[in-house]
Amino acid sequence: MAKSILRSNINALLLIALIVGCADQKINRDKDLTLPDFSFIGLSEPLPNKENIKVSIHLKIPYNELQFTRSGNQYLARYEVGINILDNDKERIEGTIWSDSLWLDSYKATRKTENTVVAVNSFIVPAAELTLSVRVTDLYTKKSRMLSAEVDQSDMYSGDLALGNIMIMDNHSPQGSELLMDQSFYEIVDTLRFKARLIGSFFPYSLKYELMVKDKSVINQSRSIDHEGAIDSLLSFVVPLSEMHHTNYTLFLIAEDAKGNRVTTKSHFRVRIRGINFDIGDMDEAVHQLVYIATDRQIRHIKSGSAEEKIDRFREFWSTLDPTPGTIENELMEEYYRRVAFSIEAFTVVQSGWKTDRGMIYILFGPPDEIQRGPFELDRKPYQVWEYYRLGKQFVFQDETGFGDYRLHHNYLDQNDWRFRY
């Protein structure tokens, strides 16, 4: 694709990013049409009876995912939350449902992504294969979304030593007392705090924690608990950190008792860059994904720097396209990487979805106004026609292999020189 053609589309892309959000998908994916978006974490802890476990479900709903209506001088949102815990046969064994209201004094507060509803519910359930299901319903729009997670704790009490999930604490909460809900730190952290419950009968106990980036060990420390007799304790760890980077980390915790019984648990977290899209986990990959709107020279310039220089140059690139300079968020960057993330989920077949022809068009122009689909026929390959009525554009994709790898029709390749091939 000629860079001049792509650069000419920047203004159109910016306008689309501000007007058409990824929540307005018309790709026939029901879950992308529902509200509100939210996240939850289910954490398990062993109990002294060594039969049941404690499952704590931590829920977070951003304010801007709820529909607020004006009521007098305030703004009101109403929502309902339903939690179900299912056994291996998908039978409900525990759960709860409740509704609540949220009152705010200004409309601006309703749109801040950092403002969230946070709730915690704990349940005592058998140590088994479980499904955690959480549904959030906006009571004004009547739209809802359900998320679920599989939890297998059937081996929790298979030995004499039992270890619960790692609970990473948020450094920015008071005294680090709150759970790190997004599994993400913003900016570099100098101290990592985490907890885990250990139950055992044979002292002394050896504990080892290891922090890894890919295959490299960053922290590798051991400590012992010379506690006579059985132990049932929520252990707290404070780990000084240095040379942290904006990347993905895995934290391992290993416990061993005097008889050699060993248990292991792990948790993942990210160190992110404030002001840079939440979906960006790898800076090199994020720079590579600029290929549709940046020149080769710009990409080489960003990539050629050190880790800190890459971040600064990346920010500088996006600052020139920021529709609202002076604010923390860059709406165009947010929309661009939301489209990248959606393309990866929706269009990945042979290669990552953002590298495909449909991914390219989706990233540049957003969701089409209409998609016409043609199934496989004896004399015709499957095809899709994406109509952008508001832009006066149409794109035709054909699946030449029959495996869902839709390619932009050669007429468009010849006409506009869309030349990205990976």
Secondary structure, DSSP 8 states (H G I E B T S, - for coil): --HHHHHHTHHHHHHHHHHS-GGG--SS-GGGG-S---EEEEEEEE-TTSSEEEEEEEEEEEGGGS--EEETTEEEEEEEEEEEEE-TTS-EEEEEEEEEEEEES-HHHHT-TT-EEEEEEEEEEESSEEEEEEEEEETTT--EEEEEEEEE-TTTTSSS-EE---EEB-TTSGGG-SB-TTSEEES--SEEEEEEEEEESSS-EEEEEEEEETTEEEEEEEEEE---S-EEEEEEEEEE--S--SSEEEEEEEEE-TT--EEEEEEEEEEE-TTS-TT---HHHHHHGGGGTS-HHHHHHHHTS-HHHHHHHHHHHHHTT-SSTTSS--HHHHHHHHHHHHHHHHH-SSS-GGGSHHHHHHHHH-S-SEEEEE--BTTB--EEEEEETTTTEEEEEEESSSSS-EEE-HHHHHHH------
